[in-house]
Amino acid sequence: MTKEEKKKQAALAAIAYLKDGMHIGLGSGTTVNYFLQALQQRCAKGLQIRAMASSLCTQQWAKQYQIPLLADTYVQTLDVYVDSFDVLNHHGDIIKGGGGALVREKMLFQWADKTIWICDDEKLVDDCHCYALPVEVLPFTLAHTRHMLNEHGYKTSLRMAETQPFLTDNQHYILDVFVPKQVTLAQAHTFLMSFAAIVQTGYFHDEDNLCIIASSKGVCIHPVRDV
Ligand SMILES: O=C(CO)[C@H](O)[C@H](O)COP(=O)(O)O
């Protein structure tokens, strides 16, 4: 089974957790796009939900698929948040932000009553240090921020979109940060958040929510702590 087929299978399995009347937070990325396509079909068959997108890209897809959207000003509750991630280790440490939507993704994750993670098995890793940690940062005094991080052993790479720095939906930059081996992601997150220029990191921690993992053997569903 290809990686794309696995993503699709995981996304399809998440549909079973949706009920009429729910407010659903939508993550970002290609796996979520498969979820949106499945959701479009369920909505066409009568499922009554309303959704909130974590990125402009997801919002555009949701509109294209005619998924009813909520205006953020009026939403007080989110029943469930559905998203994928870049990597997850066996301790519930998650890296997100490959698509640069990490701030709004974390907001919806923190807000929702529960989260359903959807992924292919290639995203499960022993050590998250294999993947750079995306960090959303203010463009103001960027060179200084990078210099300070470098002084502490954190190498950084400014994410680009062709010849210009990649701009997030919040009009900030993304630094892909290589966390030193001896520092845990949780420690790195706390350290990085001490910089006023850093808006948020793509480090998430979760143990209790469900993770739907698709592999060539099929789909399995576990609490994150048992992955
Ligand atoms: O964190 C994210 C976007 O900011 C995505 O969830 C992550 O990058 C995974 O994307 P994909 O489903 O395309 O593999």
The ligand as a Gaussian input file, in Angstrom:
#p B3LYP/6-31G(d) Opt

LIG

0 1
 O        1.504000      19.928000      11.045000
 C        1.039000      19.941000       9.933000
 C        0.846000      21.207000       9.175000
 O        1.317000      22.325000       9.891000
 C        0.622000      18.670000       9.265000
 O       -0.279000      17.998000      10.077000
 C        1.845000      17.809000       9.080000
 O        2.829000      18.550000       8.368000
 C        1.512000      16.523000       8.324000
 O        1.134000      16.821000       7.017000
 P        0.746000      15.694000       5.970000
 O       -0.596000      15.170000       6.376000
 O        0.736000      16.404000       4.655000
 O        1.790000      14.603000       6.047000

